[in-house]
Amino acid sequence: MAEYFSTILPQSQAVAATNAVTQQIASLSLAAGEWFVGGELWVGVTAGTPTINIIGAAISIVSAGPLGNPADNLAGCAYEPNQPRQTGSVTGWILPLVPIYLNLSATTPVYLNGQAAWTGAGGMQLYGKITAQGNPSGVVQAYPNFLLVHSSIDARVGYINLNDIQWIKQDGTGSQIQVGDQVFSCTETATYIASGGTQP
Protein backbone atom coordinates (compact mmCIF):
# COMPACT_ATOMS: atom_id res chain seq x y z
CA MET A 1 0.00 0.00 0.00
CA ALA A 2 1.30 3.46 -0.87
CA GLU A 3 2.36 5.81 1.91
CA TYR A 4 1.29 9.46 2.09
CA PHE A 5 3.21 12.39 3.53
CA SER A 6 2.69 16.14 3.48
CA THR A 7 4.06 19.42 4.72
CA ILE A 8 1.49 22.18 5.09
CA LEU A 9 2.51 25.78 5.71
CA PRO A 10 -0.64 27.66 6.81
CA GLN A 11 -1.32 31.35 6.29
CA SER A 12 -0.39 32.06 9.91
CA GLN A 13 3.17 30.89 9.12
CA ALA A 14 3.40 32.32 5.61
CA VAL A 15 6.71 33.42 4.14
CA ALA A 16 6.94 37.16 3.49
CA ALA A 17 7.60 37.48 -0.23
CA THR A 18 10.71 39.26 -1.43
CA ASN A 19 9.85 41.08 -4.64
CA ALA A 20 10.86 39.10 -7.76
CA VAL A 21 12.92 36.54 -5.78
CA THR A 22 12.26 32.79 -5.83
CA GLN A 23 11.96 31.51 -2.27
CA GLN A 24 11.66 28.14 -0.56
CA ILE A 25 8.18 27.90 0.95
CA ALA A 26 8.09 24.34 2.29
CA SER A 27 10.03 21.09 2.08
CA LEU A 28 9.41 17.39 2.50
CA SER A 29 12.14 14.77 3.07
CA LEU A 30 11.44 11.53 1.21
CA ALA A 31 13.15 8.19 1.70
CA ALA A 32 14.60 6.30 -1.24
CA GLY A 33 11.78 4.89 -3.33
CA GLU A 34 9.17 5.80 -5.91
CA TRP A 35 7.05 8.88 -5.24
CA PHE A 36 4.47 11.14 -6.84
CA VAL A 37 4.95 14.65 -5.46
CA GLY A 38 2.60 17.60 -5.92
CA GLY A 39 1.37 20.67 -4.12
CA GLU A 40 -0.14 24.13 -4.17
CA LEU A 41 1.21 27.63 -3.68
CA TRP A 42 -1.13 30.18 -2.07
CA VAL A 43 -0.42 33.86 -2.63
CA GLY A 44 -1.90 36.82 -0.77
CA VAL A 45 -1.42 40.55 -0.35
CA THR A 46 -0.59 41.63 3.19
CA ALA A 47 -0.48 45.41 2.86
CA GLY A 48 -0.88 48.27 0.45
CA THR A 49 -2.20 48.15 -3.10
CA PRO A 50 0.57 46.56 -5.15
CA THR A 51 0.06 45.73 -8.81
CA ILE A 52 0.92 42.06 -9.12
CA ASN A 53 2.99 41.39 -12.23
CA ILE A 54 3.82 37.69 -11.95
CA ILE A 55 3.43 34.84 -9.50
CA GLY A 56 5.05 31.46 -9.93
CA ALA A 57 5.39 28.14 -8.12
CA ALA A 58 7.41 24.96 -8.52
CA ILE A 59 7.94 21.52 -7.01
CA SER A 60 11.64 20.75 -7.34
CA ILE A 61 14.56 18.92 -5.77
CA VAL A 62 16.37 22.29 -5.81
CA SER A 63 15.62 24.75 -3.00
CA ALA A 64 14.48 28.12 -4.38
CA GLY A 65 15.41 26.90 -7.85
CA PRO A 66 14.30 28.98 -10.83
CA LEU A 67 11.55 27.93 -13.22
CA GLY A 68 13.53 26.84 -16.24
CA ASN A 69 12.77 24.33 -18.93
CA PRO A 70 10.28 21.49 -18.42
CA ALA A 71 11.82 18.44 -16.76
CA ASP A 72 10.70 15.12 -15.29
CA ASN A 73 11.73 16.26 -11.80
CA LEU A 74 10.05 19.69 -11.97
CA ALA A 75 6.44 20.87 -11.85
CA GLY A 76 5.78 24.53 -12.49
CA CYS A 77 2.94 27.01 -12.67
CA ALA A 78 3.22 30.72 -13.51
CA TYR A 79 0.64 33.46 -13.91
CA GLU A 80 0.93 37.08 -15.01
CA PRO A 81 -2.16 38.83 -13.66
CA ASN A 82 -0.89 42.43 -14.09
CA GLN A 83 -3.66 43.68 -11.85
CA PRO A 84 -3.94 45.55 -8.57
CA ARG A 85 -5.10 44.03 -5.34
CA GLN A 86 -8.83 43.44 -5.19
CA THR A 87 -10.65 45.16 -2.33
CA GLY A 88 -11.00 42.90 0.69
CA SER A 89 -9.01 39.99 -0.76
CA VAL A 90 -6.59 38.09 1.45
CA THR A 91 -5.92 34.94 -0.56
CA GLY A 92 -5.37 36.26 -4.03
CA TRP A 93 -4.35 33.18 -6.01
CA ILE A 94 -3.82 29.45 -5.59
CA LEU A 95 -1.39 27.85 -8.03
CA PRO A 96 -1.87 24.05 -8.31
CA LEU A 97 1.12 21.92 -9.24
CA VAL A 98 0.68 18.63 -11.08
CA PRO A 99 2.39 15.64 -9.42
CA ILE A 100 5.84 14.70 -10.63
CA TYR A 101 7.29 11.18 -10.50
CA LEU A 102 10.53 10.77 -8.55
CA ASN A 103 12.53 7.54 -8.30
CA LEU A 104 14.94 8.35 -5.48
CA SER A 105 18.03 6.28 -4.65
CA ALA A 106 18.60 8.03 -1.30
CA THR A 107 16.71 10.20 1.17
CA THR A 108 16.09 13.47 -0.66
CA PRO A 109 14.39 16.75 0.27
CA VAL A 110 11.79 18.04 -2.19
CA TYR A 111 10.81 21.69 -2.18
CA LEU A 112 7.83 23.94 -2.81
CA ASN A 113 9.27 27.14 -4.24
CA GLY A 114 7.41 30.36 -4.95
CA GLN A 115 7.88 33.82 -6.34
CA ALA A 116 5.86 37.02 -6.55
CA ALA A 117 6.80 40.19 -8.41
CA TRP A 118 4.92 43.46 -8.07
CA THR A 119 5.13 47.21 -8.46
CA GLY A 120 3.87 49.87 -6.11
CA ALA A 121 3.73 49.96 -2.33
CA GLY A 122 2.69 46.86 -0.48
CA GLY A 123 3.64 43.41 0.67
CA MET A 124 2.79 39.83 -0.24
CA GLN A 125 2.90 36.44 1.44
CA LEU A 126 3.48 32.89 0.16
CA TYR A 127 2.28 29.68 1.78
CA GLY A 128 0.91 26.29 0.72
CA LYS A 129 1.53 22.59 0.81
CA ILE A 130 3.67 19.84 -0.66
CA THR A 131 2.42 16.24 -0.74
CA ALA A 132 3.91 12.87 -1.64
CA GLN A 133 2.41 9.45 -2.21
CA GLY A 134 4.46 6.37 -2.98
CA ASN A 135 6.52 3.46 -1.73
CA PRO A 136 9.86 3.64 0.06
CA SER A 137 12.43 1.14 -1.23
CA GLY A 138 12.27 -2.27 0.38
CA VAL A 139 8.64 -2.13 1.45
CA VAL A 140 7.13 -3.60 -1.72
CA GLN A 141 6.09 -7.18 -1.04
CA ALA A 142 5.01 -9.87 -3.46
CA TYR A 143 1.55 -11.38 -3.31
CA PRO A 144 1.31 -15.01 -2.17
CA ASN A 145 2.43 -17.47 -4.87
CA PHE A 146 4.46 -14.77 -6.64
CA LEU A 147 8.25 -14.77 -6.64
CA LEU A 148 10.69 -12.04 -7.64
CA VAL A 149 13.21 -13.30 -10.22
CA HIS A 150 16.11 -11.69 -12.08
CA SER A 151 16.98 -12.27 -15.72
CA SER A 152 20.42 -13.78 -16.32
CA ILE A 153 20.48 -12.27 -19.85
CA ASP A 154 19.72 -8.59 -19.20
CA ALA A 155 18.70 -6.24 -16.36
CA ARG A 156 15.01 -7.20 -16.28
CA VAL A 157 13.46 -8.02 -12.90
CA GLY A 158 9.90 -9.16 -12.31
CA TYR A 159 7.44 -11.31 -10.43
CA ILE A 160 6.29 -14.69 -11.70
CA ASN A 161 3.17 -16.54 -10.63
CA LEU A 162 4.45 -19.88 -9.33
CA ASN A 163 1.16 -21.51 -10.36
CA ASP A 164 1.88 -20.66 -14.03
CA ILE A 165 5.27 -22.42 -14.23
CA GLN A 166 5.23 -25.35 -16.69
CA TRP A 167 8.71 -26.61 -15.83
CA ILE A 168 11.99 -25.60 -14.12
CA LYS A 169 15.51 -26.82 -14.83
CA GLN A 170 18.92 -25.92 -13.48
CA ASP A 171 21.04 -23.93 -15.97
CA GLY A 172 24.59 -23.31 -14.73
CA THR A 173 24.37 -21.28 -11.54
CA GLY A 174 20.82 -20.16 -12.39
CA SER A 175 17.82 -21.80 -13.99
CA GLN A 176 15.41 -21.84 -16.90
CA ILE A 177 11.66 -21.74 -16.40
CA GLN A 178 8.74 -21.99 -18.76
CA VAL A 179 5.72 -19.77 -18.04
CA GLY A 180 2.98 -20.21 -20.60
CA ASP A 181 4.73 -20.45 -23.99
CA GLN A 182 7.76 -18.38 -22.87
CA VAL A 183 11.08 -19.69 -21.52
CA PHE A 184 13.05 -17.42 -19.18
CA SER A 185 16.66 -17.64 -17.96
CA CYS A 186 16.97 -16.56 -14.32
CA THR A 187 19.81 -16.01 -11.87
CA GLU A 188 17.86 -17.90 -9.18
CA THR A 189 18.41 -21.66 -8.82
CA ALA A 190 15.79 -24.25 -9.72
CA THR A 191 15.66 -25.28 -6.05
CA TYR A 192 15.00 -21.69 -4.97
CA ILE A 193 12.17 -21.24 -7.45
CA ALA A 194 10.60 -24.65 -6.80
CA SER A 195 10.57 -23.92 -3.06
CA GLY A 196 8.87 -20.56 -3.58
CA GLY A 197 11.99 -18.75 -2.38
CA THR A 198 12.41 -20.60 0.90
CA GLN A 199 15.41 -22.77 -0.14
CA PRO A 200 18.75 -21.55 -1.61
VOMITOR-299121 format. One record per atom (N, C-alpha, C): atom name; y, x, z. Coordinates in nm, 3 decimals, m for minus. Last residue first. Example, Ala and Ser with C-alpha at 12.3 -4.5 7.8 and 13.67 -1.06 7.14 Angstrom:
   at        py        px        pz
    N    m0.225     1.285     0.708
   CA    m0.106     1.367     0.714
    C     0.003     1.290     0.787
    N    m0.569     1.319     0.780
   CA    m0.450     1.230     0.780
    C    m0.330     1.320     0.780
! end
This chain:
   at        py        px        pz
    N    m2.219     1.773    m0.076
   CA    m2.155     1.875    m0.161
    C    m2.223     1.887    m0.297
    N    m2.199     1.419    m0.013
   CA    m2.277     1.541    m0.014
    C    m2.207     1.643    m0.106
    N    m2.027     1.205    m0.050
   CA    m2.060     1.241     0.090
    C    m2.140     1.371     0.098
    N    m1.971     1.105    m0.299
   CA    m1.875     1.199    m0.238
    C    m1.908     1.240    m0.098
    N    m2.182     0.955    m0.381
   CA    m2.056     0.887    m0.358
    C    m1.954     0.974    m0.288
    N    m2.403     1.096    m0.446
   CA    m2.392     1.057    m0.306
    C    m2.264     0.979    m0.276
    N    m2.356     1.153    m0.712
   CA    m2.465     1.060    m0.680
    C    m2.458     1.011    m0.536
    N    m2.152     1.345    m0.684
   CA    m2.124     1.217    m0.745
    C    m2.229     1.113    m0.707
    N    m2.290     1.556    m0.556
   CA    m2.169     1.500    m0.497
    C    m2.141     1.360    m0.552
    N    m2.494     1.611    m0.740
   CA    m2.528     1.566    m0.605
    C    m2.409     1.498    m0.538
    N    m2.349     1.703    m0.958
   CA    m2.425     1.579    m0.972
    C    m2.460     1.522    m0.836
    N    m2.023     1.828    m0.857
   CA    m2.166     1.841    m0.882
    C    m2.231     1.704    m0.897
    N    m1.706     1.824    m1.032
   CA    m1.790     1.786    m0.918
    C    m1.939     1.798    m0.956
    N    m1.585     1.863    m1.272
   CA    m1.601     1.981    m1.187
    C    m1.692     1.952    m1.068
    N    m1.731     1.696    m1.557
   CA    m1.656     1.697    m1.432
    C    m1.680     1.827    m1.357
    N    m1.729     1.542    m1.866
   CA    m1.764     1.666    m1.796
    C    m1.672     1.680    m1.676
    N    m1.849     1.225    m1.977
   CA    m1.742     1.305    m1.918
    C    m1.800     1.430    m1.853
    N    m1.912     1.002    m2.235
   CA    m1.969     1.108    m2.152
    C    m1.854     1.198    m2.107
    N    m1.910     0.648    m2.293
   CA    m1.838     0.776    m2.287
    C    m1.910     0.873    m2.194
    N    m2.000     0.392    m2.285
   CA    m2.045     0.473    m2.399
    C    m1.977     0.609    m2.403
    N    m2.027     0.377    m1.938
   CA    m2.021     0.298    m2.060
    C    m2.076     0.379    m2.176
    N    m2.034     0.699    m1.851
   CA    m1.977     0.572    m1.804
    C    m1.954     0.487    m1.928
    N    m2.225     0.973    m1.773
   CA    m2.199     0.874    m1.876
    C    m2.154     0.746    m1.809
    N    m2.141     1.304    m1.674
   CA    m2.174     1.166    m1.640
    C    m2.147     1.078    m1.760
    N    m2.220     1.633    m1.583
   CA    m2.184     1.541    m1.690
    C    m2.226     1.402    m1.645
    N    m2.083     1.882    m1.354
   CA    m2.180     1.782    m1.399
    C    m2.128     1.709    m1.521
    N    m2.063     2.219    m1.245
   CA    m2.016     2.082    m1.239
    C    m2.124     1.986    m1.283
    N    m2.171     2.462    m1.292
   CA    m2.128     2.437    m1.154
    C    m2.077     2.295    m1.136
    N    m2.392     2.338    m1.530
   CA    m2.331     2.459    m1.473
    C    m2.296     2.433    m1.327
    N    m2.438     2.029    m1.480
   CA    m2.393     2.104    m1.597
    C    m2.318     2.227    m1.548
    N    m2.661     1.769    m1.383
   CA    m2.592     1.892    m1.348
    C    m2.559     1.968    m1.476
    N    m2.601     1.429    m1.477
   CA    m2.682     1.551    m1.483
    C    m2.597     1.672    m1.449
    N    m2.629     1.078    m1.460
   CA    m2.560     1.199    m1.412
    C    m2.654     1.316    m1.432
    N    m2.581     0.758    m1.627
   CA    m2.661     0.871    m1.583
    C    m2.571     0.987    m1.541
    N    m2.404     0.540    m1.605
   CA    m2.535     0.523    m1.669
    C    m2.631     0.633    m1.625
    N    m2.180     0.404    m1.375
   CA    m2.242     0.527    m1.423
    C    m2.381     0.498    m1.479
    N    m2.065     0.184    m1.256
   CA    m2.066     0.188    m1.403
    C    m2.132     0.313    m1.461
    N    m2.058     0.217    m0.984
   CA    m2.151     0.116    m1.036
    C    m2.162     0.119    m1.188
    N    m1.851     0.394    m0.944
   CA    m1.988     0.445    m0.933
    C    m2.090     0.346    m0.988
    N    m1.579     0.418    m1.137
   CA    m1.654     0.317    m1.063
    C    m1.800     0.363    m1.061
    N    m1.361     0.694    m1.096
   CA    m1.469     0.629    m1.170
    C    m1.534     0.526    m1.078
    N    m1.027     0.809    m1.121
   CA    m1.131     0.744    m1.043
    C    m1.235     0.683    m1.136
    N    m0.912     1.136    m1.238
   CA    m0.916     0.990    m1.231
    C    m1.030     0.939    m1.146
    N    m0.743     1.385    m1.418
   CA    m0.802     1.346    m1.290
    C    m0.804     1.194    m1.287
    N    m0.711     1.642    m1.664
   CA    m0.720     1.501    m1.628
    C    m0.794     1.482    m1.495
    N    m0.684     1.896    m1.768
   CA    m0.624     1.870    m1.636
    C    m0.633     1.725    m1.593
    N    m1.005     1.969    m1.922
   CA    m0.859     1.972    m1.920
    C    m0.810     1.933    m1.781
    N    m1.275     2.008    m1.852
   CA    m1.227     2.048    m1.985
    C    m1.075     2.060    m1.989
    N    m1.356     1.898    m1.622
   CA    m1.378     2.042    m1.632
    C    m1.328     2.096    m1.767
    N    m1.170     1.652    m1.447
   CA    m1.227     1.698    m1.572
    C    m1.244     1.849    m1.569
    N    m1.258     1.523    m1.134
   CA    m1.169     1.611    m1.208
    C    m1.239     1.659    m1.335
    N    m1.265     1.207    m0.955
   CA    m1.330     1.321    m1.022
    C    m1.227     1.396    m1.107
    N    m1.299     0.986    m0.690
   CA    m1.204     1.069    m0.764
    C    m1.278     1.189    m0.823
    N    m1.476     0.684    m0.702
   CA    m1.477     0.825    m0.664
    C    m1.380     0.902    m0.752
    N    m1.551     0.364    m0.568
   CA    m1.477     0.446    m0.664
    C    m1.471     0.589    m0.611
    N    m1.668     0.223    m0.365
   CA    m1.747     0.243    m0.487
    C    m1.670     0.313    m0.598
    N    m1.357     0.107    m0.233
   CA    m1.501     0.131    m0.217
    C    m1.570     0.134    m0.353
    N    m1.069     0.276    m0.373
   CA    m1.138     0.155    m0.331
    C    m1.285     0.188    m0.311
    N    m0.909     0.572    m0.244
   CA    m0.987     0.501    m0.346
    C    m1.045     0.372    m0.287
    N    m0.575     0.611    m0.129
   CA    m0.718     0.609    m0.104
    C    m0.789     0.528    m0.211
    N    m0.293     0.802    m0.078
   CA    m0.360     0.713    m0.172
    C    m0.511     0.723    m0.150
    N    m0.181     0.990     0.080
   CA    m0.213     0.864     0.145
    C    m0.281     0.765     0.051
    N    m0.115     1.222    m0.056
   CA    m0.227     1.227     0.038
    C    m0.260     1.096     0.104
    N     0.236     1.173    m0.078
   CA     0.114     1.243    m0.123
    C     0.008     1.238    m0.014
    N     0.366     0.843    m0.022
   CA     0.364     0.986     0.006
    C     0.232     1.048    m0.043
    N     0.461     0.599    m0.246
   CA     0.346     0.652    m0.173
    C     0.362     0.801    m0.150
    N     0.736     0.362    m0.231
   CA     0.637     0.446    m0.298
    C     0.527     0.491    m0.205
    N     1.076     0.300    m0.237
   CA     0.945     0.241    m0.221
    C     0.846     0.327    m0.297
    N     1.399     0.326    m0.097
   CA     1.287     0.391    m0.164
    C     1.158     0.317    m0.134
    N     1.757     0.290    m0.111
   CA     1.624     0.242    m0.074
    C     1.517     0.316    m0.154
    N     2.079     0.299     0.022
   CA     1.984     0.367    m0.066
    C     1.844     0.328    m0.018
    N     2.396     0.128     0.037
   CA     2.259     0.153     0.081
    C     2.182     0.229    m0.026
    N     2.739     0.146     0.152
   CA     2.629     0.091     0.072
    C     2.493     0.125     0.127
    N     3.085     0.245     0.092
   CA     2.968     0.228     0.178
    C     2.856     0.169     0.093
    N     3.416     0.352     0.089
   CA     3.289     0.348     0.016
    C     3.176     0.335     0.117
    N     3.762     0.252     0.068
   CA     3.644     0.290     0.144
    C     3.519     0.269     0.060
    N     4.106     0.348     0.012
   CA     3.983     0.279    m0.024
    C     3.869     0.331     0.060
    N     4.464     0.293     0.035
   CA     4.341     0.364     0.067
    C     4.220     0.281     0.030
    N     4.798     0.344    m0.102
   CA     4.686     0.269    m0.048
    C     4.567     0.355    m0.019
    N     5.022     0.353    m0.375
   CA     4.996     0.373    m0.233
    C     4.880     0.287    m0.187
    N     4.908     0.467    m0.703
   CA     4.987     0.387    m0.611
    C     4.945     0.410    m0.467
    N     4.581     0.473    m0.848
   CA     4.721     0.513    m0.846
    C     4.796     0.420    m0.753
    N     4.242     0.594    m0.803
   CA     4.346     0.492    m0.807
    C     4.484     0.555    m0.815
    N     3.894     0.618    m0.798
   CA     4.019     0.680    m0.841
    C     4.123     0.570    m0.855
    N     3.598     0.683    m0.620
   CA     3.702     0.586    m0.655
    C     3.828     0.663    m0.693
    N     3.248     0.739    m0.603
   CA     3.382     0.788    m0.634
    C     3.475     0.670    m0.663
    N     2.938     0.837    m0.446
   CA     3.036     0.741    m0.495
    C     3.170     0.805    m0.520
    N     2.583     0.867    m0.405
   CA     2.714     0.927    m0.424
    C     2.810     0.823    m0.480
    N     2.306     0.882    m0.221
   CA     2.394     0.783    m0.281
    C     2.531     0.846    m0.285
    N     2.035     1.117    m0.260
   CA     2.169     1.081    m0.218
    C     2.226     0.961    m0.293
    N     1.748     1.249    m0.105
   CA     1.804     1.179    m0.219
    C     1.935     1.117    m0.172
    N     1.573     1.541     0.002
   CA     1.675     1.439     0.027
    C     1.724     1.379    m0.105
    N     1.222     1.594     0.010
   CA     1.347     1.609    m0.066
    C     1.447     1.501    m0.024
    N     0.921     1.760     0.057
   CA     1.020     1.671     0.117
    C     1.157     1.700     0.056
    N     0.770     1.822    m0.268
   CA     0.803     1.860    m0.130
    C     0.902     1.759    m0.076
    N     0.733     1.712    m0.511
   CA     0.628     1.803    m0.465
    C     0.652     1.851    m0.322
    N     0.789     1.381    m0.627
   CA     0.835     1.494    m0.548
    C     0.718     1.579    m0.499
    N     0.883     1.198    m0.869
   CA     0.754     1.253    m0.830
    C     0.784     1.385    m0.759
    N     1.081     0.914    m0.897
   CA     1.077     1.053    m0.855
    C     0.936     1.089    m0.814
    N     1.250     0.682    m1.091
   CA     1.118     0.729    m1.050
    C     1.126     0.877    m1.015
    N     1.519     0.470    m0.987
   CA     1.470     0.584    m1.063
    C     1.334     0.624    m1.006
    N     1.653     0.139    m1.003
   CA     1.564     0.239    m0.942
    C     1.526     0.350    m1.039
    N     2.003     0.094    m1.074
   CA     1.863     0.068    m1.108
    C     1.774     0.174    m1.044
    N     2.252    m0.004    m0.858
   CA     2.192     0.112    m0.924
    C     2.044     0.085    m0.949
    N     2.550    m0.202    m0.847
   CA     2.405    m0.187    m0.831
    C     2.354    m0.068    m0.911
    N     2.846    m0.202    m0.686
   CA     2.785    m0.139    m0.803
    C     2.635    m0.123    m0.779
    N     3.078    m0.430    m0.597
   CA     2.945    m0.382    m0.559
    C     2.881    m0.329    m0.687
    N     3.422    m0.446    m0.499
   CA     3.318    m0.435    m0.601
    C     3.187    m0.389    m0.536
    N     3.577    m0.517    m0.268
   CA     3.626    m0.537    m0.403
    C     3.517    m0.540    m0.508
    N     3.595    m0.653     0.030
   CA     3.494    m0.592    m0.056
    C     3.536    m0.621    m0.199
    N     3.851    m0.773     0.064
   CA     3.809    m0.659     0.145
    C     3.702    m0.582     0.068
    N     4.133    m0.956    m0.052
   CA     3.999    m0.901    m0.076
    C     3.973    m0.783     0.015
    N     4.391    m1.057    m0.026
   CA     4.290    m1.100     0.069
    C     4.152    m1.039     0.049
    N     4.470    m1.020    m0.364
   CA     4.516    m1.065    m0.233
    C     4.398    m1.112    m0.148
    N     4.327    m0.738    m0.523
   CA     4.344    m0.883    m0.519
    C     4.380    m0.926    m0.377
    N     4.480    m0.441    m0.636
   CA     4.403    m0.510    m0.534
    C     4.434    m0.660    m0.538
    N     4.513    m0.410    m0.996
   CA     4.555    m0.394    m0.857
    C     4.464    m0.471    m0.764
    N     4.301    m0.248    m1.239
   CA     4.368    m0.366    m1.185
    C     4.409    m0.340    m1.041
    N     4.100    m0.100    m1.379
   CA     4.243    m0.089    m1.409
    C     4.319    m0.214    m1.365
    N     3.816    m0.086    m1.376
   CA     3.883    m0.216    m1.366
    C     4.030    m0.213    m1.407
    N     3.565     0.065    m1.492
   CA     3.708     0.093    m1.501
    C     3.787    m0.038    m1.495
    N     3.266     0.181    m1.352
   CA     3.346     0.064    m1.391
    C     3.493     0.105    m1.390
    N     2.928     0.296    m1.355
   CA     3.072     0.322    m1.351
    C     3.146     0.200    m1.405
    N     2.629     0.416    m1.234
   CA     2.701     0.294    m1.267
    C     2.850     0.325    m1.253
    N     2.309     0.584    m1.260
   CA     2.453     0.578    m1.249
    C     2.510     0.443    m1.286
    N     2.046     0.780    m1.149
   CA     2.087     0.644    m1.185
    C     2.237     0.637    m1.164
    N     1.832     1.048    m1.223
   CA     1.969     1.005    m1.197
    C     1.987     0.860    m1.239
    N     1.604     1.168    m1.324
   CA     1.626     1.173    m1.180
    C     1.769     1.134    m1.141
    N     1.617     1.142    m1.600
   CA     1.512     1.070    m1.529
    C     1.537     1.065    m1.379
    N     1.959     1.098    m1.711
   CA     1.844     1.182    m1.676
    C     1.743     1.098    m1.600
    N     2.264     1.099    m1.895
   CA     2.149     1.028    m1.842
    C     2.032     1.124    m1.816
    N     2.515     1.342    m1.792
   CA     2.433     1.277    m1.893
    C     2.318     1.200    m1.827
    N     2.687     1.280    m1.498
   CA     2.684     1.353    m1.624
    C     2.608     1.275    m1.728
    N     2.864     1.234    m1.222
   CA     2.793     1.155    m1.322
    C     2.801     1.231    m1.453
    N     2.821     1.509    m0.987
   CA     2.898     1.430    m1.083
    C     2.807     1.342    m1.170
    N     2.699     1.492    m0.648
   CA     2.690     1.541    m0.785
    C     2.766     1.451    m0.881
    N     2.679     1.456    m0.378
   CA     2.812     1.448    m0.438
    C     2.813     1.502    m0.581
    N     2.372     1.621    m0.384
   CA     2.475     1.562    m0.300
    C     2.610     1.570    m0.368
    N     2.118     1.545    m0.603
   CA     2.229     1.637    m0.581
    C     2.337     1.566    m0.499
    N     1.944     1.357    m0.671
   CA     1.892     1.456    m0.577
    C     1.997     1.564    m0.549
    N     2.101     1.030    m0.680
   CA     2.075     1.164    m0.734
    C     2.010     1.250    m0.628
    N     2.265     0.750    m0.781
   CA     2.152     0.794    m0.701
    C     2.109     0.926    m0.762
    N     2.616     0.676    m0.799
   CA     2.496     0.741    m0.852
    C     2.392     0.758    m0.743
    N     2.919     0.519    m0.911
   CA     2.814     0.539    m0.812
    C     2.695     0.607    m0.879
    N     3.275     0.463    m0.941
   CA     3.146     0.505    m0.993
    C     3.048     0.531    m0.881
    N     3.577     0.329    m1.061
   CA     3.484     0.343    m0.950
    C     3.348     0.378    m1.009
    N     3.913     0.367    m1.168
   CA     3.769     0.382    m1.195
    C     3.693     0.389    m1.063
    N     4.162     0.254    m1.086
   CA     4.139     0.299    m1.223
    C     3.990     0.307    m1.257
    N     4.334     0.023    m0.903
   CA     4.206     0.092    m0.912
    C     4.176     0.125    m1.057
    N     4.633     0.050    m0.755
   CA     4.573     0.006    m0.881
    C     4.447     0.089    m0.902
    N     4.684    m0.039    m0.409
   CA     4.656     0.057    m0.515
    C     4.606    m0.012    m0.642
    N     4.845    m0.145    m0.187
   CA     4.815    m0.220    m0.310
    C     4.790    m0.121    m0.423
    N     4.738    m0.098     0.159
   CA     4.827    m0.088     0.045
    C     4.785    m0.174    m0.072
    N     4.397    m0.038     0.259
   CA     4.541    m0.048     0.286
    C     4.618    m0.042     0.155
    N     4.135    m0.053     0.175
   CA     4.163    m0.059     0.319
    C     4.311    m0.076     0.350
    N     3.921    m0.194    m0.059
   CA     4.055    m0.142    m0.035
    C     4.086    m0.159     0.113
    N     3.578    m0.101    m0.127
   CA     3.682    m0.190    m0.077
    C     3.813    m0.119    m0.060
    N     3.253    m0.103    m0.258
   CA     3.386    m0.042    m0.263
    C     3.489    m0.144    m0.215
    N     2.918    m0.010    m0.235
   CA     3.018    m0.113    m0.207
    C     3.153    m0.044    m0.196
    N     2.640     0.070    m0.425
   CA     2.763     0.121    m0.368
    C     2.860     0.005    m0.354
    N     2.288     0.053    m0.382
   CA     2.413    m0.014    m0.417
    C     2.529     0.062    m0.354
    N     1.964     0.160    m0.513
   CA     2.067     0.137    m0.412
    C     2.185     0.060    m0.465
    N     1.645     0.332    m0.541
   CA     1.760     0.260    m0.592
    C     1.864     0.241    m0.484
    N     1.347     0.490    m0.632
   CA     1.465     0.495    m0.546
    C     1.582     0.424    m0.613
    N     1.011     0.515    m0.607
   CA     1.114     0.447    m0.684
    C     1.234     0.432    m0.591
    N     0.792     0.799    m0.581
   CA     0.888     0.705    m0.524
    C     0.972     0.639    m0.633
    N     0.521     0.991    m0.479
   CA     0.580     0.917    m0.591
    C     0.666     0.804    m0.535
    N     0.558     1.298    m0.287
   CA     0.489     1.178    m0.333
    C     0.561     1.114    m0.448
    N     0.693     1.439     0.007
   CA     0.630     1.460    m0.124
    C     0.550     1.337    m0.161
    N     0.931     1.221     0.171
   CA     0.819     1.315     0.170
    C     0.768     1.334     0.028
    N     1.283     1.196     0.163
   CA     1.153     1.144     0.121
    C     1.049     1.254     0.120
    N     1.573     1.104     0.325
   CA     1.477     1.214     0.307
    C     1.340     1.155     0.277
    N     1.871     0.984     0.206
   CA     1.739     0.941     0.250
    C     1.642     1.055     0.222
    N     2.223     0.924     0.254
   CA     2.109     1.003     0.208
    C     1.982     0.949     0.268
    N     2.552     0.823     0.145
   CA     2.434     0.809     0.229
    C     2.324     0.897     0.172
    N     2.773     0.937     0.013
   CA     2.790     0.818     0.095
    C     2.673     0.800     0.192
    N     2.944     1.213    m0.104
   CA     2.814     1.166    m0.056
    C     2.839     1.049     0.040
    N     3.187     1.171    m0.366
   CA     3.151     1.196    m0.227
    C     3.010     1.147    m0.198
    N     3.413     1.278    m0.610
   CA     3.279     1.226    m0.583
    C     3.236     1.268    m0.444
    N     3.752     1.190    m0.621
   CA     3.654     1.292    m0.578
    C     3.520     1.224    m0.553
    N     3.969     1.018    m0.659
   CA     3.910     1.086    m0.776
    C     3.812     1.197    m0.740
    N     4.073     1.026    m0.328
   CA     4.108     0.985    m0.464
    C     4.047     1.077    m0.569
    N     3.827     0.973    m0.100
   CA     3.926     1.071    m0.143
    C     3.951     1.047    m0.291
    N     3.751     0.699     0.110
   CA     3.748     0.760    m0.023
    C     3.861     0.861    m0.040
    N     3.584     0.707     0.407
   CA     3.716     0.694     0.349
    C     3.718     0.769     0.216
    N     3.279     0.543     0.442
   CA     3.342     0.671     0.414
    C     3.480     0.644     0.353
    N     3.201     0.300     0.699
   CA     3.232     0.340     0.561
    C     3.300     0.476     0.554
    N     3.106     0.172     0.915
   CA     3.089     0.317     0.912
    C     3.124     0.374     0.774
    N     3.147    m0.094     0.869
   CA     3.206    m0.039     0.991
    C     3.195     0.114     0.998
    N     2.991    m0.144     0.646
   CA     3.135    m0.132     0.629
    C     3.201    m0.067     0.750
    N     2.688     0.059     0.681
   CA     2.766    m0.064     0.681
    C     2.916    m0.037     0.666
    N     2.450     0.215     0.512
   CA     2.578     0.251     0.571
    C     2.666     0.127     0.565
    N     2.110     0.243     0.533
   CA     2.218     0.149     0.509
    C     2.342     0.196     0.584
    N     1.828     0.367     0.392
   CA     1.942     0.406     0.472
    C     2.055     0.312     0.435
    N     1.476     0.291     0.392
   CA     1.614     0.269     0.348
    C     1.711     0.335     0.444
    N     1.141     0.260     0.265
   CA     1.239     0.321     0.353
    C     1.379     0.290     0.301
    N     0.806     0.160     0.239
   CA     0.946     0.129     0.209
    C     1.036     0.194     0.313
    N     0.494     0.231     0.074
   CA     0.581     0.236     0.191
    C     0.725     0.213     0.148
    N     0.225     0.052    m0.078
   CA     0.346     0.130    m0.087
    C     0.425     0.123     0.043
    N    m0.117     0.084     0.000
   CA     0.000     0.000     0.000
    C     0.124     0.089     0.000
! end
